[in-house]
């Protein structure tokens, strides 16, 4: 049996860090991204790289005081309670003292740990809002893993929740509508006796139904942040891998999107691997299709060299897929339907207030492994979306609409705004440094100007039916956006994941999760944009558009955080003393609170602790003080954070996803305890004292 803390919680011994990106388990790589990090990165272009930008490290911060860094092994055995103090006995004090911390961040940090539970800051309570398998639609049965069916799953909350959006429900006080992405399924943790070599049709169809999105109305408790599903609401909806979608925009109807089942190239079944997203100013929700390539089999049977190259650039390779879906539907067999893969990897838009709205895949936003689609308005009222392509050495994009957003919620305004993502210009970013190459030696040593920063420009790829990429038509640019970006010399980045514009300043924050291939044999060496090799912990960058206008075609950039162990000289926390920060590794999802503080959810913590949620001020005297607010259970990833005045919400994805785990041999029993399957869930956190705001002293 695993050891327990004094309070009785299960503690899982700290593992040896595996040879995967960050601290991911091999099981996660297998089911979430098809072992992407064990294959050659799809980007084999000669474009420049952007990765571990090491920020200014002033001499007084280059060495830590003795004993200033939290010992992960000691903390893992010390953290015990649901609300855990940040500082075990004998360790560094991570707080600055009551009253000195900025509003929104006035809490005691949680210590790194390996507990099989959600651990929140002292003074906060938590509850599960909804679990995998909980009813969403009227008539949905209660979850019964031994008797699960595809029909039941299609009416229940899906698996592996990721991005969350919560919107007020007009006319219904104390009710909100939540939209949750369901990124992928982990069949070995879903089905007892699962045979990966021979899945059954029922198991495959359950998995199809567990993908996609859930729309669920929630009721708010008057005195706390507790939320309860309203299971018979007319807006409740499930969108799955078999739900009809429409293509819109300039590539809709393209021959590249036509299949035997859809000779028009305008309709597609389902959405796959929905990861990050965004919420538009007109109240719709955007969902990014990320690692869609892993669901398709028999790519190696394709003989056309042009098609093979296109497939390879998107990571399609091999024969049988992991889940063997191609055995049950030929659309997942690349040798029979090579264009079906082109029908995934898009941004999907849904209207959570209209249960009859047919989801739209917006082709003007380009096709790649979408991680996010976060909006900002230009000075003249057009909408801009910032988007990351979550792959080693891939790119950072933005889209600027042609037309302006119409204010209000009249039918005419809503109809107009639903066209804004179909006509505009798609750009990709190119970054340059400002120091002599001879000063960049790969160690993280600062160049003579004292910091790593520089300038950049947005390179146009296509606008409407016009292509700016030599040798490619506009529809080819939209469908094969990665190849277009290769051609124009975009800058390679280290897994650009979530992208979040600051709601007041407009500065764009980019989470670059990691890339341990930096400087590996046969890979590009360091440059000013990539001065630290073997980037296992990632960083957060700031991008400032020229004249603070989102429509600008130039920008400046600098590093905000270089993540990792504060004792590592290459880490940097925006100049804040490193003996007073929480260790943070592998930033993934980003969010802002009402005070403009940045919140960071991590994925694959390479420091030996569970993943968590961190708050950090981006301005003022506390700029860079990273503080851990919560941790998620063993094997889980922190996703979809929402920081409101009354509550914090997170999606706890893939709990118990640890190598060797299965239904028969669970590593995690969260959230329901021994004897129950571990279940991905959405969690709400609120202040213990009623009506107190998140992150504010009483």
C-alpha positions in Angstrom: 0.0 0.0 0.0 1.2 3.5 -0.7 2.2 5.5 2.4 -0.2 7.9 4.0 0.2 11.2 5.7 -0.6 11.8 9.3 -4.1 13.0 8.2 -4.6 9.8 6.3 -4.3 11.0 2.7 -2.6 8.7 0.2 0.9 9.8 -0.7 2.6 8.5 -3.8 6.4 8.3 -3.7 8.2 10.8 -5.9 9.2 9.1 -9.1 12.3 9.3 -11.1 11.6 11.8 -13.9 11.0 9.8 -17.1 12.5 10.6 -20.5 9.4 12.3 -21.8 8.6 15.9 -22.3 8.5 17.6 -18.9 7.5 15.0 -16.3 4.8 13.3 -18.3 4.1 9.6 -17.9 4.5 7.4 -20.9 0.8 6.5 -20.6 -0.1 10.2 -21.1 2.1 10.5 -24.2 0.5 7.3 -25.5 -3.1 8.3 -25.3 -3.1 12.1 -25.5 -0.7 12.9 -28.3 0.2 9.5 -29.9 3.7 9.5 -28.4 4.6 12.6 -30.3 7.8 13.2 -28.3 9.2 9.8 -29.4 8.9 10.6 -33.1 10.8 13.1 -35.2 9.2 16.5 -34.8 7.1 17.2 -37.9 8.8 20.5 -38.6 11.9 19.7 -40.5 12.2 23.1 -42.1 15.3 25.3 -41.8 13.4 28.1 -40.0 14.9 29.7 -36.9 14.0 28.5 -33.5 12.4 30.2 -30.5 12.5 28.5 -27.1 14.2 28.9 -23.8 14.7 32.7 -23.6 16.6 33.4 -20.5 15.8 36.7 -18.9 18.0 39.2 -17.1 19.6 37.6 -14.1 21.0 40.3 -11.9 24.0 39.2 -9.8 22.3 39.6 -6.5 19.8 37.0 -7.6 22.1 34.6 -9.3 22.8 32.6 -6.1 20.1 31.6 -3.6 20.5 31.7 0.1 21.3 28.4 1.6 18.2 26.3 2.3 16.0 28.6 0.3 14.6 26.1 -2.2 11.7 23.9 -1.3 12.8 20.2 -1.1 10.3 18.2 -3.1 10.9 15.0 -1.3 10.4 16.5 2.1 7.4 18.4 1.1 5.7 15.4 -0.5 5.7 13.7 2.9 4.7 16.8 4.8 1.8 18.2 2.9 -1.2 16.5 4.3 -4.4 18.5 4.6 -7.0 19.6 2.0 -5.7 23.1 2.7 -2.0 22.8 2.9 0.5 25.4 4.2 3.1 26.4 1.7 6.2 26.1 4.0 7.1 22.9 5.8 9.1 23.2 8.9 12.7 24.3 8.2 12.0 25.4 4.6 11.9 28.9 3.1 9.2 31.3 3.8 7.4 31.9 0.5 5.2 34.7 1.7 6.0 38.4 2.0 3.8 39.0 5.0 0.2 39.9 5.4 -0.9 43.1 3.7 2.1 43.3 1.3 0.7 41.0 -1.4 -1.3 42.3 -4.3 -5.1 41.9 -4.3 -6.1 38.6 -5.8 -2.9 36.9 -4.6 -3.3 37.2 -0.8 -3.1 33.5 0.1 -0.5 31.2 1.5 1.1 29.1 -1.2 0.6 25.4 -1.4 3.7 23.3 -1.1 4.8 20.9 -3.9 3.4 17.4 -3.1 2.4 14.0 -4.4 -0.9 13.6 -2.7 -3.8 11.8 -4.4 -6.2 14.7 -4.0 -6.8 18.3 -4.9 -4.8 20.4 -2.3 -5.9 24.1 -2.0 -4.5 27.1 -0.1 -5.4 27.5 3.6 -8.8 29.2 4.1 -10.3 27.7 0.9 -12.9 24.9 0.3 -13.4 22.8 -2.7 -15.9 20.5 -4.3 -16.3 18.5 -7.5 -18.8 20.1 -9.8 -19.1 17.3 -12.4 -17.3 14.1 -13.1 -16.8 12.0 -16.2 -20.0 10.0 -16.7 -22.3 12.3 -14.7 -25.7 13.0 -16.4 -25.8 16.0 -18.8 -28.9 15.4 -20.8 -32.4 14.6 -19.5 -32.8 10.8 -19.1 -29.1 10.1 -19.0 -28.4 7.2 -16.7 -26.2 7.4 -13.6 -22.7 6.4 -14.3 -22.1 2.6 -14.2 -18.7 1.7 -15.5 -19.5 -2.0 -15.6 -22.5 -1.4 -17.9 -21.4 1.7 -19.8 -22.8 2.1 -23.3 -22.2 4.5 -26.2 -25.8 5.8 -25.9 -25.3 6.5 -22.1 -22.0 8.2 -22.7 -23.4 10.4 -25.4 -25.8 11.9 -22.7 -23.2 12.1 -20.0 -20.2 14.3 -19.2 -17.3 13.4 -21.4 -13.8 12.2 -20.5 -10.6 14.3 -19.8 -12.1 17.8 -19.5 -9.8 20.6 -20.6 -10.7 24.2 -21.5 -13.6 25.6 -19.5 -15.8 28.6 -20.3 -18.5 29.9 -17.9 -21.0 32.5 -19.0 -23.8 34.2 -17.2 -27.3 33.0 -18.1 -29.6 36.0 -18.9 -32.9 35.9 -17.1 -31.8 33.1 -14.7 -30.2 34.5 -11.6 -27.6 32.4 -9.9 -27.3 30.2 -12.9 -24.4 30.0 -15.4 -23.7 27.9 -18.5 -20.4 26.0 -18.6 -18.7 24.7 -21.7 -16.1 22.0 -21.2 -13.8 20.5 -23.8 -13.1 16.7 -23.7 -9.6 16.3 -25.1 -9.1 12.5 -25.3 -9.9 9.1 -23.9 -7.6 6.9 -21.9 -9.1 3.5 -22.5 -6.9 1.5 -20.2 -8.3 3.6 -17.3 -11.9 3.5 -18.6 -12.5 -0.2 -19.4 -11.8 -3.2 -17.2 -9.9 -5.9 -19.1 -9.2 -3.5 -22.0 -7.3 -5.2 -24.8 -5.5 -2.5 -26.7 -4.8 -4.8 -29.6 -8.5 -5.7 -30.0 -10.9 -3.1 -28.7 -14.6 -3.9 -29.1 -17.0 -1.8 -31.2 -18.8 -0.8 -28.0 -15.6 0.5 -26.4 -14.7 2.4 -29.6 -18.2 4.0 -29.8 -18.1 4.9 -26.1 -14.8 6.6 -26.8 -16.3 8.5 -29.7 -19.1 9.7 -27.4 -16.6 10.7 -24.6 -14.8 13.1 -26.9 -15.9 16.5 -27.9 -17.6 19.1 -25.7 -20.2 19.4 -22.9 -22.6 22.3 -22.4 -24.0 22.2 -18.9 -26.0 24.7 -16.9 -24.9 25.1 -13.3 -26.7 26.6 -10.2 -24.7 28.8 -7.9 -25.0 28.5 -4.1 -25.9 31.8 -2.6 -23.2 31.8 0.1 -20.3 30.1 -1.5 -18.6 29.2 -4.8 -20.3 25.8 -4.9 -21.9 24.8 -8.2 -24.4 22.1 -8.9 -25.4 20.8 -12.3 -29.0 21.5 -13.6 -29.4 18.3 -15.4 -32.8 19.0 -17.1 -32.0 22.4 -18.6 -32.8 23.0 -22.3 -29.3 24.4 -23.0 -27.6 21.2 -21.9 -25.8 19.5 -24.8 -23.2 17.0 -25.8 -21.1 17.4 -28.9 -19.1 14.2 -29.8 -16.9 12.7 -32.4 -20.0 11.9 -34.5 -21.9 15.2 -34.2 -22.4 17.0 -37.5 -20.3 20.1 -38.0 -20.2 22.7 -40.9 -17.1 24.1 -42.6 -17.2 27.8 -43.1 -14.8 30.4 -44.5 -12.6 30.5 -47.5 -11.6 26.8 -47.6 -15.2 25.4 -47.2 -16.0 23.3 -50.2 -12.3 22.9 -51.2 -11.4 19.7 -53.0 -8.9 19.1 -50.1 -11.9 18.7 -47.7 -14.0 16.4 -49.9 -14.5 12.7 -49.0 -16.7 9.9 -50.2 -19.1 10.6 -47.4 -19.1 14.4 -48.1 -18.5 15.2 -51.7 -19.3 18.9 -51.0 -16.4 19.4 -48.6 -18.8 21.4 -46.3 -19.9 18.9 -43.7 -17.9 16.8 -41.3 -18.7 14.4 -38.5 -17.3 15.2 -35.1 -14.6 17.2 -33.4 -11.4 15.5 -32.0 -8.9 16.2 -29.3 -10.4 19.5 -28.1 -7.8 21.2 -25.9 -7.6 24.9 -25.3 -10.1 27.5 -26.5 -11.5 30.9 -26.0 -14.7 33.0 -25.5 -15.7 35.6 -28.1 -17.0 39.1 -27.3 -20.3 38.0 -28.8 -20.7 35.1 -26.4 -19.8 32.1 -28.4 -17.1 29.6 -27.4 -14.1 28.5 -29.5 -12.5 25.1 -29.1 -9.2 24.0 -30.6 -8.6 20.6 -32.2 -5.1 19.6 -31.2 -3.5 16.1 -31.5 -6.0 14.8 -34.1 -3.4 12.9 -36.0 -3.3 10.1 -33.5 -6.8 8.9 -34.4 -6.0 7.9 -38.0 -4.4 4.7 -39.1 -2.5 3.4 -42.2 -0.8 6.6 -43.2 2.2 4.5 -44.4 0.0 2.9 -47.0 -0.4 6.2 -48.9 1.9 6.2 -51.9 1.4 9.7 -53.4 4.6 11.6 -52.4 2.8 15.0 -52.1 0.1 13.6 -49.8 2.7 11.7 -47.8 4.6 14.9 -47.1 1.5 16.7 -46.1 0.5 13.9 -43.7 4.0 13.8 -42.3 4.0 17.5 -41.5 1.0 17.0 -39.4 2.5 13.9 -37.6 0.5 11.2 -39.4 2.6 8.1 -39.7 2.6 4.3 -39.2 0.0 1.7 -39.8 -2.5 0.8 -37.1 -3.5 3.6 -34.8 -3.4 3.3 -31.0 -7.2 3.0 -30.6 -7.8 1.1 -33.8 -10.8 3.3 -34.9 -10.0 2.6 -38.5 -11.3 -0.9 -38.0 -14.8 0.4 -37.3 -15.1 3.5 -39.6 -13.2 3.9 -42.8 -13.0 7.6 -42.4 -10.2 7.0 -39.9 -8.3 4.9 -42.5 -5.9 7.3 -44.2 -5.3 4.9 -47.1 -9.1 4.9 -47.9 -9.9 8.5 -47.0 -6.7 10.7 -47.1 -8.7 13.9 -47.0 -10.5 13.0 -43.8 -7.4 14.1 -41.8 -7.7 17.5 -43.4 -11.1 17.9 -41.8 -9.6 18.0 -38.3 -7.2 20.4 -36.7 -9.4 23.5 -36.8 -11.0 26.0 -34.4 -14.6 25.0 -33.7 -17.2 27.7 -32.8 -20.3 26.8 -30.8 -23.2 28.9 -29.4 -23.9 27.7 -25.9 -27.1 29.7 -25.8 -28.6 27.9 -28.9 -28.9 24.1 -28.5 -29.7 23.8 -32.2 -26.6 25.7 -33.4 -24.6 23.5 -35.7 -20.9 23.8 -34.7 -18.7 25.5 -37.3 -15.1 24.7 -38.2 -13.7 28.1 -39.1 -11.2 27.6 -42.0 -10.0 31.2 -42.1 -8.2 30.5 -38.8 -5.9 27.9 -40.4 -5.3 24.2 -39.6 -2.7 23.0 -37.2 -2.6 21.6 -33.6 -4.7 24.3 -32.1 -4.1 25.0 -28.4 -6.0 28.2 -27.9 -7.9 31.0 -29.6 -8.0 34.0 -27.3 -9.6 37.2 -28.6 -8.7 40.9 -28.3 -10.2 43.9 -30.2 -8.3 46.3 -32.4 -8.6 50.0 -31.9 -11.2 50.2 -34.6 -13.3 47.3 -33.2 -12.1 44.3 -35.2 -11.5 40.9 -33.5 -8.1 39.4 -33.2 -7.4 35.8 -32.2 -4.0 34.6 -30.9 -3.3 30.9 -31.5 -0.5 28.5 -30.6 0.4 25.3 -32.5 1.3 22.9 -29.7 4.2 20.9 -31.2 7.9 21.1 -30.7 9.4 23.7 -33.0 6.1 25.0 -34.4 4.6 28.4 -34.6 2.6 31.3 -33.1 -0.3 32.7 -35.1 -2.9 35.5 -35.1 -6.0 36.3 -37.1 -7.4 39.7 -37.7 -11.0 40.0 -38.9 -11.9 42.2 -41.9 -15.1 43.5 -40.2 -15.8 45.1 -36.9 -17.7 43.6 -34.0 -21.3 44.8 -33.7 -22.3 45.6 -30.1 -25.4 44.2 -28.4 -27.2 40.9 -28.7 -29.8 41.7 -31.2 -30.5 39.1 -33.9 -28.9 41.3 -36.5 -25.7 41.9 -34.4 -25.5 38.2 -33.6 -25.8 37.2 -37.2 -23.1 39.6 -38.2 -20.7 38.6 -35.5 -21.0 35.0 -36.4 -19.4 35.9 -39.8 -16.3 37.6 -38.3 -14.2 34.5 -38.2 -14.7 33.7 -41.9 -13.2 36.9 -43.4 -9.9 38.2 -42.3 -6.1 37.8 -42.5 -4.1 35.0 -41.0 -0.5 35.7 -39.8 2.4 33.8 -38.4 5.1 35.3 -36.1 8.8 35.8 -36.8 11.0 36.7 -33.9 14.5 38.2 -33.9 17.0 38.9 -31.1 19.1 42.0 -30.6 22.5 40.7 -29.4 25.6 39.4 -31.3 25.4 35.7 -31.9 28.9 35.3 -30.4 27.5 36.2 -27.0 25.1 33.3 -27.0 26.9 30.2 -25.8 24.0 27.9 -24.8 24.6 28.2 -21.0 22.1 31.0 -20.4 24.8 33.5 -19.8 23.4 37.0 -20.4 24.6 39.0 -23.5 26.2 42.3 -22.9 22.9 44.2 -23.0 21.7 42.4 -19.9 18.7 40.6 -21.2 17.2 38.3 -23.9 14.6 40.2 -25.8 14.0 41.5 -29.3 11.5 42.4 -32.0 9.2 40.5 -34.3 6.8 40.8 -37.1 3.6 39.2 -38.3 4.0 37.6 -41.7 0.7 37.4 -43.6 -0.2 34.0 -45.0 -3.7 34.5 -46.5 -6.6 36.8 -46.5 -9.9 35.6 -47.9 -9.2 34.0 -51.3 -5.8 35.7 -51.6 -2.6 33.8 -50.7 0.6 35.6 -49.7 2.7 32.4 -49.8 4.5 31.7 -53.1 3.5 28.5 -54.7 0.4 27.9 -52.6 -3.2 28.8 -53.2 -5.3 30.3 -50.5 -7.1 27.1 -49.8 -3.8 25.2 -49.5 -2.6 27.8 -47.0 -5.6 27.3 -44.8 -5.6 23.5 -45.0 -1.8 23.1 -44.8 -1.0 26.1 -42.7 2.1 24.6 -41.2 3.6 24.2 -44.7 2.7 27.8 -45.5 4.4 29.0 -42.3 7.5 26.9 -43.2 7.8 28.7 -46.5 7.7 32.2 -45.2 10.3 31.7 -42.5 8.3 31.7 -39.3 10.2 31.2 -36.1 10.1 27.8 -34.5 8.9 27.8 -30.9 8.9 25.3 -28.0 5.3 24.0 -27.9 3.3 27.3 -27.8 0.2 26.3 -25.8 -2.2 28.8 -24.3 -2.1 32.5 -25.3 -3.8 35.1 -23.2 -4.0 38.9 -23.8 -3.9 41.0 -20.6 -7.4 42.4 -20.2 -6.1 45.9 -19.3 -2.7 46.4 -21.0 -3.2 44.2 -24.1 0.2 42.5 -23.6 -0.1 39.0 -24.9 1.2 36.2 -22.7 2.3 33.0 -24.3 2.9 29.7 -22.4 5.7 27.7 -24.0 5.5 24.4 -22.2 8.9 22.7 -22.9 11.1 21.1 -25.6 13.8 18.8 -24.4 15.1 18.5 -28.0 16.7 21.9 -27.8 20.4 21.4 -28.7 20.1 17.6 -29.0 22.1 15.8 -31.7 21.0 16.9 -35.1 18.9 19.8 -33.8 19.6 23.5 -34.0 21.9 25.0 -31.3 21.3 28.0 -29.2 20.7 31.5 -30.4 19.4 34.6 -28.6 15.9 33.3 -28.8 17.0 29.9 -27.6 20.0 30.4 -25.2 19.1 27.4 -22.8 19.4 23.9 -24.2 17.3 20.9 -23.3 14.3 23.0 -22.2 12.4 20.7 -19.8 10.5 23.3 -17.8 9.3 25.9 -20.3 8.7 29.6 -20.0 6.1 32.4 -20.3 6.7 35.2 -22.8 5.3 38.7 -23.1 4.5 40.0 -26.6 3.8 43.7 -26.9 2.1 44.8 -30.2 3.4 48.0 -31.7 1.4 51.1 -30.5 -0.6 48.6 -28.4 -2.8 47.9 -31.4 -3.8 44.3 -31.9 -3.9 45.0 -35.7 -0.2 45.9 -35.8 2.2 43.9 -37.9 5.2 44.3 -35.6 5.8 43.8 -31.9 8.5 43.5 -29.3 9.0 40.5 -27.0 10.7 39.7 -23.7 10.7 36.8 -21.2 8.5 37.1 -18.2 9.3 33.7 -16.5 11.8 31.0 -17.2 10.4 28.1 -15.3 12.0 25.4 -13.2 13.7 25.0 -9.9 14.5 28.4 -8.4 18.0 27.0 -7.4 18.8 26.6 -11.1 20.7 29.8 -12.3 18.9 29.7 -15.6 15.5 30.3 -14.1 14.1 33.7 -13.8 11.0 35.2 -12.2 10.8 38.7 -13.7 13.4 39.9 -11.3 11.6 38.8 -8.1 13.8 37.2 -5.4 14.0 33.5 -6.2 13.9 32.5 -2.5 10.3 33.7 -2.3 8.7 32.0 -5.2 7.0 28.6 -5.7 8.8 26.2 -8.1 6.9 26.0 -11.3 7.4 23.8 -14.3 5.8 23.3 -17.7 3.3 26.2 -18.0 0.2 25.3 -20.1 -3.1 27.1 -19.7 -3.2 30.8 -18.7 -6.0 33.0 -17.3 -6.3 36.5 -15.7 -8.2 37.5 -12.6 -10.1 40.7 -12.1 -7.0 42.5 -10.9 -4.9 41.6 -13.9 -2.8 38.9 -12.2 -1.8 36.0 -14.4 -2.7 32.4 -13.4 -0.7 29.5 -14.8 -1.9 25.9 -15.0 0.9 23.3 -15.5 1.1 20.1 -17.5 3.9 17.6 -16.9 5.7 19.1 -13.9 9.3 18.0 -14.4 10.2 18.8 -10.8 8.7 15.7 -9.3 5.6 17.3 -7.8 2.0 17.1 -8.9 0.8 19.7 -11.4 -0.9 22.8 -10.1 -2.3 26.3 -10.5 -0.1 29.3 -9.8 -0.9 33.0 -9.5 1.7 35.7 -10.3 1.5 39.5 -10.5 2.7 40.9 -13.9 3.2 44.5 -12.6 4.2 46.4 -9.5 6.7 45.5 -6.8 5.5 41.9 -6.7 5.9 41.3 -10.4 7.2 37.7 -10.8 6.3 36.3 -7.4 4.9 33.0 -8.4 2.6 31.5 -5.8 1.1 28.0 -6.0 -2.7 28.1 -5.2 -3.5 24.4 -5.6 -2.3 21.0 -6.8 -4.2 18.3 -8.5 -4.1 14.5 -7.8 -1.3 12.1 -8.7 -1.0 11.7 -12.5 -3.3 14.6 -13.3 -2.9 17.8 -15.3 -4.4 21.2 -14.3 -6.6 22.5 -17.1 -9.0 25.3 -18.1 -8.6 27.6 -15.1 -11.3 30.3 -14.5 -10.5 32.9 -11.8 -13.6 34.9 -10.8 -14.4 37.1 -7.8 -16.1 34.2 -6.0 -14.4 31.1 -7.1 -11.6 29.4 -8.9 -12.5 26.5 -11.3 -10.1 24.0 -12.8 -10.5 20.9 -14.9 -8.6 17.9 -13.4 -7.6 16.0 -16.4 -6.3 12.4 -16.5 -5.9 11.7 -12.8 -4.1 8.4 -12.1 -2.5 8.4 -15.6 0.7 6.9 -14.4 2.8 4.2 -16.1 1.4 0.7 -15.3 -2.0 2.0 -14.1 -5.2 0.4 -15.2 -8.7 -0.2 -14.0 -7.5 -3.3 -12.2 -4.4 -1.5 -10.8 -5.3 2.1 -10.1 -2.7 4.6 -9.0 -5.3 7.2 -8.1 -8.7 6.7 -6.4 -9.7 10.4 -6.7 -12.4 11.8 -6.6 -14.6 9.0 -5.1 -12.2 7.0 -3.0 -11.2 3.3 -3.0 -13.3 0.9 -5.0 -14.2 3.5 -7.6 -12.7 4.4 -11.0 -10.7 7.6 -11.1 -12.7 10.1 -13.0 -11.6 13.4 -14.7 -13.7 16.1 -13.1 -14.3 19.9 -12.9 -13.5 21.3 -9.4 -14.7 24.6 -7.8 -12.7 26.3 -5.0 -14.0 29.1 -2.8 -13.2 31.0 0.4 -14.1 29.2 3.6 -15.6 32.4 5.0 -18.7 33.2 3.1 -18.8 36.1 0.6 -15.0 36.7 0.8 -13.4 37.3 -2.5 -10.8 35.0 -4.1 -7.2 36.1 -3.2 -8.2 38.9 -0.8 -7.5 39.1 2.9 -10.6 39.1 5.2 
